[in-house]
């Protein structure tokens, strides 16, 4: 098996090339895919706009007797752990309702990137070549088919729990290494936020 071993100087370059090739999936022929993966993501945009413009999570569907609207109204309340932070970000970036599709895509990319980074930092913490290990895990998560689907179609509904899950793992690793209570306090907040989400990690 020794003959199959990659020289130490060549390994990082092969990894970098593989990572770059994997990342092509995030942008290759993007215009051929729909703006949203399903109805849920479009509705999330309505909820965020309601919070930002009207200051109410139930503005669009309040008072409607339609059964589907009653469902959406309840869902708007359950979706607040996702829509409230997005509304704050929408206000800070001064994003208009017409730009919501792009806004959700950018939010999905950022949440996905942060989640993958937390996974890489948590799983790649070894004294031997930590940079290569972190890059490997990062590339592996970016190339995962489901991850590509949710990022490319602007679906932060799944990617927020994904980020919170890997952040919780990373905080657990940090606490195990340092024994600092601060990491446990932050972890308790992250776990509570994750438990409130509609979609499990």
N, C-alpha and C positions, 0 to 999 in steps of 0.2 A: 504493500500500500504506500510505501515511502515515495515511489516514483510519481504518484498522483498529487503529492504535496505542492501547493503553490508557493513560490518564493515569497519571502516576507515583504519585499518592496513592491511586488506585483499585486498582492492581495487587496490592499486598499483601492488600487486603481480599478481592478475588476469590480469590486463592490460599488465604487462610485459610478461606473458605467452602467451596472445593473440597476442602481437606484434611479439614475437619469432615465433609463429606458422605461422603468416602472412608472415614473412620474408623467411620461407621455400620455398615459391613460387618462390623466386629469384634464388634458386640453385637446387631445386628438379628435378631430371631427365633432367638436362640441356642439356645433350648430345643428347636427342631425338628431339631437336628443331633445325631449320635451323640457319645458321650463321647470316642471315639477314632477316628482315621482308619482304622486297621486293627489287625490282631492285634499288630503290632510294638509299638505304644505301650503296650498293656496289659501285654505281657511286660516292657517296660522298667520298669513300675511294680513288677513282681515282683522284678526284679533289684535295684532300689533298696531295696526293703523287706528283701531278704535281706542286703544289705550293712549296713543300719542296725540291724536287729533281731538278726541272727545273726552279723554280722561276717564273712560268707563270701559270695563272689559265686556260688558253686555250690551253695548250700544246697537250693534247691527241687528241683533235678533231678539231684543227685549220686546215683550208685548205681543209677539207673533203666536198665533194659535196652531201654526203648522207643526206637526210632530217632529220633522227633521230640524226645524229651527229651535225647538225646545231642546233637542239633543245638542245642537251646536252651542246653545246658551250655557248648558251645563259644562260642556267641553271647554268653553272659554274660561270658566272658573278653574277647572282642573289644569288648564294649560298655562296658568299664570307663572309657575316656576320657570317656564321658557319665555313666554311673551313679555313679562315685565322687564327682564334684563335687555331683551331685544328692543323694547320700546325706549328704554333709557339710551341705548346705543343709537337708535333712530333719531332721538332728540339731539344728542351730542353731535351726530354727523349731519344733521339737518337733511335727512333723507326724505324725499317726497313720496306720497303713496304710489305715484307712477313708477318709482324706482324700487319698489318693494321686491320685485322678482330678483333683481341684481343684488339687492341688500341681503336677501335670504341666502343667495348663493355664496356671497362673501362670508356671511356668518357661518355657513356650513363648512366652508374651507378652513376658516380660522379655528372652529371648534374641533374639526378633524385633525388639523395640524397640531393643536395643543394636546389633544388626546394621544396622538401618536408620539409626540415628544415626551409626554409623561411616561408612556409605556417604554420608550427607548431609554429614558433616564433611570427608570426603575429596574429594568431587566438587563441593562448593559453595564451595571456598576461592578466592574471587575478591575483589579489593579493592572492586569495585563491588557494592553491595547484597549482602553475603555472607549476611545473615540471610534474605533472600528466596530466594536460591539454595539454601541449606541446607533451608529449609522446602519448597521445590519437590521436591528429591530425596527428602526424608522422606515427603512425601505420595505421591510416585510409587511408592515401595517399599511403603508401607502398602496402597495400592490394588491392588497386583499380585495377580491371582486365586490363584496358587499360595501366595503368602504368607498370604492370608486363610484358605485351606483349612488350612494347617498350624497357624496360630495358633488358629483357632476350634476345632479338634479336639484341641488339646493334644498336638502331635507334636514334642517337642524333638529327636527323632532327626535331623531335617533342619535345624532352626533353630540347633542348635549349630554345625554346619559353616558355615551361612549367616553367623552372627555372626563366626566365626573368619576366614572369607574376607574380609569387609569390614574387620575389624580389621587383617588383614594389609595390605590396600590402604591403609588410613589410616596405619599405621605406616610404610609405604614412602613415602607422600607427606610425612610429617613428617621422615623421614630426608633426603629429597631437598631439603627446604627448609632444614633446620638443620645437616645433616652431623654430627649427634650420634650417636656409636656406641651409646648406650643404646637408641635405637629399633631398631637392628639386632639387639641382644641379645634384646630382647623379641620382635621379629619372628621370630627363629629358634625361640624357644619356641612361639610361636603356630603357625608352620608345622608344627612337629613334632607339636603337639597335633592340628592339623587332619589331618595325614597318618595319624594313628592311628584316626581315626573310620571307622565302617562306611560312612557315606554321604558321597560326595564333595560338595563345594560346588557 
